[in-house]
Amino acid sequence: MSCSHTRVRKNTLRLKILTCLMLCFCALGYSRGFSHNAISFTTSSAIASELLSPPVVITGKVTDEKGKPLANTSVMAKGSKYGATTNELGEFSLTVKDGTVVLIVSQIGYETKEIKVNGQGHFNITLVQTASQQQEIVIVGMQRQKKRDVVSSISSISAAQIENNPVASVDQLLQGRVSGMNVQINSGEPGVAPTIVVRGNSNVNTGIGDKSIADAQSLSTPLYVIDGMPINTSDISTIGSSGTNYIAGININDIESVDVQKDAVAKAAWGSRGANGVIYIRTKKGKSGVPQFQMNAYGGVVAKPELLRTYTGREERAQKMNIINQYDPNNLKLGSVSQLLTDAYNPSYNNATDWQNLFYRTAAIKNIDGSFSGNTDMVNYRFGVNYYDEQGVIKSFGYTRYGFRGNFNLKISDRLNTQILLSATRGDRKRGMKYNNSDDNTPVSGSNMPTSFYKLNAIDSSLYLGTASNLRNKNLTDEYSASLTLNYDITRSLRYVLQGSVNSTNDSRDYFQPSSNSDISGSRYAGKDNYAESNKGVYNSFFLSNSLNWAKTFKSNTLEHNLVVTASQQFSRDVATSTNVWGYRTPNDNIQTVTGIAQTDIAGNSTYNASAILSYLGQVQYDLNRKYLLNLSYRADASSRFGSDSKWGYFPAAGLGWIVSDEKFFNGLTNAVSFLKLRASIGKSGRNSDKFYAPYNSYVTDQSYNGNTTIRPDYTNGLTKNNLTWSTNIDKNVGLDAFFLHNKVTLSVDVYDRLTKGDFYDFNLPFYVGYDQINFNANDLWVSNKGVDLTIGANRIKIAKDLNWGTNLVLSYNKNRIAKLPNDNRTFAVTDYAGVSRIYAVGQPIYEMFMLKYLGVYNHESDIPFNPLTGKKITYFKGNHTVKAGDPIWQDVNGDYDVWSGEDNGDQYGDRLPVGDPNPAVTGGWTNDFSYKNFTLSVLCVFSGKRTVYNTFFQEQVANVAGGYNSSMKTFATTRTPDMTNINYWTPQKANGKPDYKADFPSINPFEGSYYQYTPMSNQFAEDGSYFKIAAVTLGYQIPNSLLRRLTLKNARVYAMANNLATFSKSSMPNPELVSGIGIYSGGQYPTPIKITLGVDVTF
Amino acid sequence: MKKYFVQILAIFLLGASLSSCKKMLYEAPINTVYSENFWTSETSVNQATEAMYVQLRSALRDGSSHFIFGDLTTNLFSCSYSCDWTLDAVRPNYSKGSFFFSYVPYMEEPLQNWSRFYKIIAQSNLIQQNVPAMSPGLFINSRPDAYIAEALFMRAYAYFYMTRVWGDPVYVSKSYNDVDYGKIPPLARTPESKVLDSCLIDLRKAAAALDYGGTSLRANKGTVYSLMAHIFAWRHQYDSCHQYCQKVIANGGYALEPMSTYGNIWAGTGSQENILELPMMANDRTDISETNAQYFDFFSLFLKGSLVDNQKGNAWVMAKGGVMDYIFTDKTNDQRFLNYFVHTNATNNDVDGYLLLKYNNFKYKIPSSKTSPYLNNNLVLLRLADIILLDAEAQASTGNLAGAQAMLKQTEDRAGITSYNDPTDQYSMLDEVVSERGRELAGEGSWYYDLIRTDSSQQWLGAVGYPSARVTSTNKGYYWPLDMATLFPQDNLLTQNPWWATHK
């Protein structure tokens, strides 16, 4: 097919394009991050061998179902030694002795096809993918296993499912694609991590009164293993200068597969770190026999989000005056109404400022990445480079990444081969005015939004925006990693594997807040001084493992025993250091670093934290006739974070599998059920302490006394004991994998029971101990998570000629319960940072809301119950408020004719009831793929159900009108009006003389005193947090072969993608997914915007 | 070759990792000290000892509770709704429903929860536990006994303070180091008499290990004897009280500050009169972001208007015609009244009355821009005038009116008044003592305890507004209620104070 001349030309072309690509990166600023070491490479000249002159020549082309050429496919003449391999265009040419042969066409991952050939000719052959990637390899602990032989519950995602999605990190793309995993993308801010919980939350955190603790520690997060190296992302966040998601450093198009390991056998192999699930990410390696260049580029827009419905100007005034007129029809109290409302002709108060509009924009997103890879007998290589740039939909936000990754596999001798992985990434994150990860994305956000009446002139708005633009907020994250693996075959069945990996995260943040900020942005920066800060953090992880792997097959007449035994020793070491300086009052606002600050106003510190884990791991994989499967694993971990009396933790696990469809009795059924495997597993895994020095009673420096620094124990939470240890997680799992109708329909079901015992827990200590709390393993703290993971798929369903349909439904059900509590199951309540009380009680889910139960409105005086003993009406607020018409109905649980959240007589829980579970019981996703000729259309929808969330945004807005902590006519006038247009709130006018009148919402009379009815006290503002989201729609077009040939391309695809297209929910919130981990909607969260991108993906 | 190379490398790495990682598995923090490496030097012991004083300072400063407990409750000061609405309700003659101190919205933590004092006690117990185990050779500047003595003093001070505010405390004299934290047995309250017995035993031990003299910022023998005198007075053991007062007066090395420099007592200048004071000067900042606002808020309770550069529009005011007029009988001569009280008109809902000027050393951190104000004073807890007047009370109570008169003469002469000449019987002598203590110690967080202590004979509590049934010795309604909603779940044997068990 080709002569050497054209090949040379082609290679030159490739070089040219590669050079272009490199220049492109340099131009995009990549060069700032890395040195210009020239990348040298040699192209292999290997290509399908030419054949001797033939009697009969058979040519053809092998493609997959979508028409994509299949390279490296083996084409053999049955019963002969003649054979060929397809080239990159899927073409082959085979010479056989005579014309009547049967061709056997085989390719890994596809069903082998036999084709009868009669004489010379050209054959177009389509191969069909084997069901559910049965031959794919997954890595369980330190063992590679074929999916068919796996006995544990593992869900996999391949590159094709996630590539080219316009998000910064792969974790977001796991949403709706993996059963048993709850991913909530609760911030649209570029470079921020979503919350991920595998098989239910097991963290019982009592520190949720602090927002930063609630965000970081309220949910149990999984362990990431990236190319064999365990990475604890929550530990990395402790150097926390920038708060950028570690996973955002990995280019999505460099990822080969993501395996989510959910049950005992897979988790126990990671011992004290595996309890909350393991996400195993593998990066791409070279595949193609000849050098292959691939380039992806996409660009698009991030649409300005739909803003919260706001009434401005005349509309706002009309609405507010309407509320006032409702409660003061005769204008008797007009004197108390703010001038803002009454003086409609005052130019200072006669405006229609839309404050939200000031900060949001339509932004751009672009990505370009290229790779260069090849695979020969001796060497396998892949280089990838990447530039990703996402502007934020809020001004001055954004995330930019420059990345490089190289994977090499060298065969040194027959017995020895080595793998080298290198990567370097720079993430540059702009965060507006934000200091911490919070909901305060704009200077006026959520319910703090001022009224539209205020005049906003050009100077004002530039000052407001200036809080974002003059403020310096530079966040850089550089991630470097290097890994070396040596595989040495000592004997034919015994292999030694050495892996050494280093991972370094260098995080920095430079922050400057000019003094002029404070004057205009109100109370949030009360001080008038400027402030400069510079933080540098380095997190280094080292990982070393030595493994021996012994694989042997014993055969007798009819029995085949396959045995793989692995023994491994591992050591990981983490060192986190940081240097921080900060100071107030730099001499001039143009000096934006910590420079020239007076001695008394400057401070600094440096920190050093280190920890280590030493582990031994044994794994046994055995099967009989590839039908009866057995996996055993046993891990021992010693951690520096365990107490001296309990240094070692032991984690056993066992799993069984039975491939029923291989049994003889099943033969008759194979047409209907082509494959059926039953699985069961049980085992232990653990969670290590979050604290580096958990086993030490660390002391703190207190205030100075007469100029001397004092030191004392940390009486807030500074005690420990020598038997501090891991928390134990016991998993039981039963599952089945089945394929029906010739692999057209696939089914995978798992039922699990996950019990967490002895988790780290903040014990509240009695006052006389002196210490408030101790964080320790609570033997009597048990959390139960039970549930079902379900995946049903169908592929290659022919709808019409050339039109095929495939679908995949992922469904997870989880029931989360506290099963046991310390102090003889003593129930207690904690109020979270938003003011919502949570109950911790046996039988309740974690973070169950614990509030007064709202039952509607007392529409008429006659509806109000009387205390039969006193003859008085029911009261609220410990007798301080006698209930009257228009008040909310709160359930009187204790029957004392007074309803409140607590009582003075020591009844600390008053009339509160468990009223809402913020943990979604049902999550999942539904994918539909259509292909028509060269077109493909893929639609991913995700959903989350049976979840209660609390809308503090609406609650606070209503509280500004009436019934809040500070509600008054003034707050009513100066803040944004809640959208009450479609709400039938109680007013005396509506109720008067209409005995049938029914209000949907209590009175919002701004003239009346508050009894705190609109603080987060009742579940009136709790809402159904279920949603259904069209997460991604992709339309692709495969460039036809004829055109490819002309363009001298191997493959090309163009596509258009729409992300976050629409969200449907029953709630009043625009997007109920934008709630914190414990279910609080504040209205200020960074929206997840609609992204529309167009892209091209070219291989040459 | 390659084969051997790899094997050697592997064995090397395996060996290297095993030996070095053993050490790393036991790696201790270097950012902080921890229990095992802290108790190894005298510097550490000194840091831990001074930490107790810091904890006491924080405990008294918390919600300005020291002044609320000791002064606001006497009705000498009034606090308007505008000044602090949560405290408006505290006053005994509160007009709108008489909450007394049962209802202090959002101030339950500082006023009805004693937990913070148990942190001081825990720190004291920790010192008592660890110092004896240290080698005496480590101590160069002081003796280990002296540090233990300071710890004993501080524990006694904390228990006595709690006893005067809340009544019977829960008595703990050991460290809770290695117990089952999920199952700590509950403890009942210990009767006041037993607690004070233990305090006196501790204080005798402490006195033996300490000397007179030294700084008034730390406890010494004079401080210990002063506290003992107070405890004896509280128990009405006035013979012993007199004995210890005399020891302090005769041997303590203290002297009354002359009237001309009276203000030095609070100015942090090391006045000879001071027996125990807590430094709250500007140099005790630890964090650059702390603007000493806390100190400002604490002392500035008493100040407003031009006195604090108009930083505040409300303050605690001694109302005209109130308790103040009752005790200041000689306003024309009393130099304290003339120099340390200033008249203020009724403004901003505050009543017409007088402001206290003891804590008026006022500064800005940045004078040019007038930002970060702070009040640069020390908090004086014990001083000679207090002990002299305590002795007057002791002698009057034991029938030695002449001795009492001689004591009263000392402070009243300094102030320029002579009302010590008036009393002729024991009752009026004691009344004169109580009044003079009020005049001398106003705004120092202590007068309320004088009223409680002397109430059985003098009945001042009723006079300043408390219903008589409440403040009987059985009802003990002069104690603050405990925040049972918070404390009871921690300790199921805890009981509410008698009056509040039925009246909250």
Interface residues (C-beta under 8 A of the other chain):
Chain A: I412 S413 R415 L416 L486 Y488 Y496 L498 G500 G527 K528 D529 L544 N546 Q569 F571 R573 W582 G583 Y584 R585 T600 D601 I602 A603 T607 Y608 N609 A610 S611 A612 L614 A638 S639 S640 S644 K647 F692 Y693 Y696 N697 S698 Y699 V700 T701 D702 Q703 S704 Y705 N706 G707 N708 T709 T710 I711 R712 P713 Y715 L719 K721 N722 F763 N764 L765 P766 F767 Y768 V769 G770 Y771 D772 I774 F776 A778 N779 D780 P822 N823 R826 F828 G902 D904 N905 G906 Q908
Chain B: K2 K3 V6 Q7 L9 A10 L13 L14 S17 L18 C21 K22 M24 L25 Y26 E27 A28 P29 I30 N31 T32 V33 Y34 S35 E36 F38 S44 N46 Q47 A48 E50 A51 Y53 V54 Q55 R57 S58 S102 N113 W114 S115 Y118 K119 I121 A122 Q123 N125 L126 V170 V172 Y176 N177 D178 Y181 G182 K183 I184 P186 L187 L217 P279 N283 D284 R285 T286 D287 I288 S289 I366 S369 T371 M484 A485 T486 L487 F488 P489 Q490 D491 Q496 K504
